[in-house]
Amino acid sequence: MTLRKRFQLYAPKAAQAGEPVGLVSDFQRFSIHDGPGIRTIVFLKGCPLRCQWCQNPEDMLPRPELLYIRNNCIGCGKCLETCPARCITADGPHGVAIDKAACRLPECGACQAVCYANAITICGRHLTVDEVLEEVELDREFYDRSGGGVTFSGGEPFAQPRFLLALARAAKARGLDTAVETSGYADWEVMLPVMAHLDTVLYDVKHMDPQAHRRLTGVDNARILDNLRRVDALGLPIRVRVPLVPGLNDGPENLRRTAAFAAELSHVAALDLLPYHRMGEPKWGQLEKDYPLRGVSPHAREEVVALAALLEGSPVRVTIGG
């Protein structure tokens, strides 16, 4: 979404004053699949995983980044004239090349300000807790009517633990329903303080086999599964979420093992199968990265239904799409 006010890229004064400042990539309003009711999702930048199917690759690195949409570029040359570091050069009749190593983000961002065609965008702005919650509370009426609230996502929100704790605490103080969407790959000492200020935990379980998990995400799953047990012991409502990726984690054995693990827990409200989609694929190109699953087609609806049917009889409720 487009923010309703222009936030600063860099907030050194707030940071020097000791006020928690976080790196936020985006806000998504009117979500109905990321916690109860109508919600606003706050995306925090930074993630320790490198999932091959990642739909938010712009949230991997814990710093502001330039995204370049070549098809939008009209070749006006304004960014070349404006860039103080001269890290942008012409590349063909309608296009530019950007030397990201020379880019002066987050202190600069002049190129985006003059890009009429929105070919250059900056992902990641330093915001204070109040700035984030002011944006979230613009839709307070919808939360109150639907039982919704705010969901902190990413990236991995626990990669910014101090900011996430401050956000969750302040959101609860304002009477907002709070949820977090997490991979669970973080130190428990970091996760535990935040849990006291949450109403729901959306917990990704990407694969039950540790070696397969490492191959697909860059890390194994021992810490993830251990932390899931610890969250369950706190009594918080949990939705276990499985991103269903064709040929990678959609095998019957993995799905049954995931459902069996969820059934061992006491506070799992549902096991959500999240069908793979390719909407995040263009962003890999905008970041000048190769998409590892190029050419992989999503499941047909009938295939997803058949996979869900494999789990019939599980004591945990199974849903498609959350």
C-alpha positions in Angstrom: 0.0 0.0 0.0 1.0 3.6 -0.3 1.5 5.2 3.1 -0.8 8.1 3.9 2.1 10.3 5.1 5.7 10.5 3.9 7.8 8.8 6.6 11.5 9.5 6.8 14.0 7.0 5.5 16.2 7.5 8.5 15.4 8.5 12.1 18.7 9.3 13.8 17.2 11.7 16.3 14.7 9.2 17.6 17.4 6.5 17.9 19.8 8.8 19.7 17.0 9.7 22.2 16.6 6.0 23.0 13.2 5.7 21.3 12.7 2.3 19.6 13.0 2.7 15.9 12.3 -0.2 13.5 12.8 -0.9 9.8 9.3 -1.3 8.2 8.9 -2.3 4.6 5.1 -2.0 4.1 1.6 -2.0 5.6 -1.1 -4.2 4.2 -4.7 -3.2 5.1 -7.9 -5.1 5.1 -6.3 -8.5 5.4 -8.6 -11.4 6.4 -6.1 -14.3 6.4 -3.6 -13.3 8.9 -5.4 -13.5 12.2 -9.0 -13.0 13.3 -11.2 -10.4 11.7 -10.0 -7.6 9.5 -6.4 -6.7 10.1 -3.5 -4.5 9.1 -0.2 -6.3 8.6 3.0 -4.5 9.5 6.0 -6.0 7.6 9.3 -5.7 9.3 12.5 -6.1 7.3 15.1 -8.7 8.1 15.0 -12.5 8.1 17.5 -15.3 9.0 15.9 -17.8 6.5 16.3 -17.9 2.8 13.2 -19.8 1.7 13.4 -20.7 -2.0 9.7 -19.7 -2.5 9.9 -16.5 -0.5 7.0 -14.2 -1.5 8.6 -11.2 0.3 12.3 -11.2 -0.8 12.5 -7.5 -0.2 12.2 -8.3 3.5 15.2 -10.6 3.7 17.9 -8.0 4.3 17.8 -5.8 7.4 18.4 -2.5 5.5 16.6 -0.3 3.0 16.9 -1.5 -0.6 16.2 -0.1 -4.0 13.7 -2.0 -6.2 13.8 -1.3 -9.9 10.9 -2.0 -12.2 12.4 -1.8 -15.6 9.1 -1.9 -17.5 7.9 1.2 -15.7 11.0 3.3 -16.7 10.3 6.0 -19.2 13.9 7.0 -19.7 13.4 10.6 -18.4 16.9 10.7 -16.8 15.8 12.5 -13.7 17.3 9.9 -11.4 20.7 10.2 -13.2 20.7 13.9 -12.7 19.6 13.7 -9.0 21.7 10.9 -7.6 24.5 12.5 -5.5 26.6 9.3 -5.6 26.3 8.9 -9.4 25.5 5.3 -8.9 22.8 5.3 -11.6 23.7 5.2 -15.3 21.8 4.9 -18.5 21.2 1.3 -19.7 19.5 1.3 -23.1 16.9 3.7 -24.5 14.5 3.1 -21.7 16.2 1.9 -18.6 19.0 2.5 -16.1 21.6 0.4 -14.2 22.0 1.0 -10.5 25.2 0.3 -8.6 23.6 -0.7 -5.3 27.0 -1.0 -3.6 27.6 2.8 -4.1 24.0 3.7 -3.1 23.8 6.0 0.0 20.7 4.5 1.5 19.2 5.1 4.0 20.4 8.7 4.2 19.6 9.5 0.6 16.6 8.2 -1.5 16.7 11.1 -3.9 16.1 8.9 -6.9 12.7 7.7 -5.8 11.6 11.2 -5.0 12.0 12.3 -8.7 10.9 9.0 -10.4 7.6 10.0 -12.0 6.9 6.5 -13.3 7.5 4.6 -10.0 10.3 2.6 -11.6 12.5 3.1 -8.6 11.1 2.4 -5.2 12.7 2.2 -1.8 11.8 -0.7 0.5 12.4 -0.1 4.1 11.8 3.0 6.2 12.8 3.7 9.8 9.7 4.4 11.8 9.0 4.9 15.5 6.4 2.9 17.4 4.0 5.8 17.4 4.3 6.3 13.6 3.5 2.6 13.0 0.5 2.5 15.3 -0.9 5.8 14.0 -1.0 4.1 10.6 -2.5 1.0 12.0 -5.2 2.9 13.9 -6.6 4.6 10.8 -8.7 1.5 10.4 -9.7 1.1 14.0 -13.4 1.0 13.2 -12.9 -2.1 11.0 -11.1 -3.9 13.8 -13.8 -3.1 16.3 -16.6 -4.3 14.1 -14.8 -7.6 13.0 -12.7 -8.6 16.0 -9.6 -7.8 14.0 -6.4 -5.9 14.8 -2.7 -5.8 13.9 -0.5 -8.6 12.7 3.3 -8.2 12.8 5.0 -10.0 10.0 8.0 -9.8 7.7 10.6 -11.0 7.0 10.9 -12.4 10.5 9.5 -9.9 13.0 11.7 -11.4 15.8 14.7 -10.3 13.9 13.9 -6.8 15.3 13.2 -8.0 18.9 13.4 -4.6 20.7 11.2 -2.9 18.2 8.7 -5.8 18.0 8.4 -5.8 21.8 7.8 -2.1 21.9 5.2 -2.4 19.1 3.3 -5.3 20.7 3.3 -3.7 24.2 2.1 -0.3 22.8 -0.6 -1.9 20.6 -2.0 -3.8 23.6 -2.0 -0.6 25.6 -4.1 1.0 22.9 -6.6 -1.9 23.1 -5.6 -3.5 19.8 -5.8 -7.2 19.1 -2.3 -8.4 18.3 -0.9 -11.3 16.3 2.6 -12.2 15.1 3.5 -14.3 12.0 6.8 -16.0 12.6 9.1 -18.7 11.4 10.0 -19.4 15.0 13.7 -19.2 14.2 14.9 -17.0 17.0 16.3 -17.3 20.5 13.6 -18.1 23.0 14.9 -15.4 25.3 14.0 -12.9 22.5 10.6 -14.4 21.8 9.3 -14.9 25.4 8.9 -11.2 26.4 6.8 -10.5 23.3 4.4 -13.3 24.0 2.9 -11.5 27.0 1.5 -8.9 24.5 0.0 -11.2 21.9 -3.4 -12.7 21.3 -2.6 -15.1 18.5 0.6 -16.7 17.1 0.7 -17.6 13.4 3.5 -20.2 13.2 5.1 -21.4 10.0 6.2 -25.0 9.8 7.9 -25.3 6.4 9.1 -28.9 6.6 9.4 -31.6 9.3 12.6 -33.2 8.0 15.6 -31.2 9.3 17.8 -31.9 6.3 15.1 -30.9 3.8 14.3 -27.9 5.9 18.0 -26.8 5.7 18.1 -27.4 2.0 14.9 -25.3 1.3 15.4 -22.5 3.8 19.1 -22.4 4.8 18.5 -23.5 8.4 17.3 -26.7 10.1 14.1 -26.9 12.1 15.2 -28.0 15.5 15.0 -24.5 17.1 11.7 -23.9 15.2 9.9 -27.0 16.5 11.3 -26.5 20.0 10.1 -22.9 20.2 6.7 -24.0 18.9 6.4 -26.4 21.9 7.3 -23.5 24.2 4.7 -21.2 22.7 2.1 -23.9 23.1 3.1 -24.3 26.8 2.2 -20.6 27.3 -1.4 -21.3 26.3 -1.6 -18.8 23.4 -3.8 -19.7 20.5 -1.7 -21.0 17.6 -2.4 -21.5 14.0 0.3 -23.7 12.4 0.8 -22.7 8.8 2.3 -24.8 6.0 3.3 -22.9 2.8 2.4 -25.6 0.3 5.1 -25.6 -2.4 4.8 -28.1 -5.3 7.5 -30.8 -5.2 9.2 -29.4 -2.1 7.1 -30.0 1.0 3.7 -31.2 -0.3 4.4 -34.9 0.0 1.9 -37.0 2.0 4.5 -38.1 4.5 5.6 -34.5 5.3 2.0 -33.3 5.6 1.0 -36.2 7.9 4.1 -35.7 10.1 3.2 -32.0 10.4 -0.4 -32.8 11.4 0.8 -35.4 13.9 3.2 -32.8 15.5 0.5 -30.2 15.7 -1.8 -32.8 17.3 0.7 -33.3 20.1 0.2 -29.6 21.1 -2.6 -28.3 23.3 -3.4 -24.9 21.9 -3.3 -25.3 18.1 -6.6 -23.8 16.7 -5.9 -25.0 13.1 -3.4 -26.3 10.6 -3.5 -23.9 7.7 -2.4 -25.1 4.3 -1.3 -22.0 2.3 -1.3 -22.7 -1.5 1.9 -21.6 -3.3 1.5 -18.6 -5.6 3.9 -16.6 -7.8 2.9 -13.1 -6.9 6.2 -12.5 -5.2 8.3 -13.7 -8.2 8.5 -10.2 -9.9 10.1 -8.7 -6.8 13.1 -11.1 -7.1 13.8 -9.5 -10.5 13.3 -6.0 -9.1 16.0 -6.8 -6.5 18.2 -8.2 -9.3 18.0 -11.7 -7.9 17.3 -15.0 -9.6 14.0 -16.6 -8.4 14.9 -20.2 -7.4 11.5 -21.6 -8.4 11.1 -20.0 -11.8 8.7 -22.1 -13.9 7.1 -23.9 -10.9 3.3 -23.8 -11.3 0.9 -23.5 -8.4 -1.2 -26.5 -7.5 -4.6 -26.7 -9.1 -7.5 -26.2 -6.6 -8.4 -29.9 -6.9 -4.8 -30.9 -5.9 -4.9 -28.7 -2.8 -8.2 -30.2 -1.8 -6.8 -33.7 -2.3 -3.8 -32.9 -0.1 -6.0 -31.5 2.6 -8.1 -34.7 2.4 -5.0 -36.7 3.3 -5.3 -35.2 6.8 -8.9 -36.1 7.4 -9.2 -37.7 10.8 -6.6 -35.5 12.4 -7.7 -34.0 15.7 -6.5 -30.7 14.5 -8.8 -28.7 12.2 -7.3 -28.4 8.7 -8.0 -25.3 6.5 -7.0 -24.2 3.1 -5.7 -20.6 3.0 -6.2 -19.9 6.7 
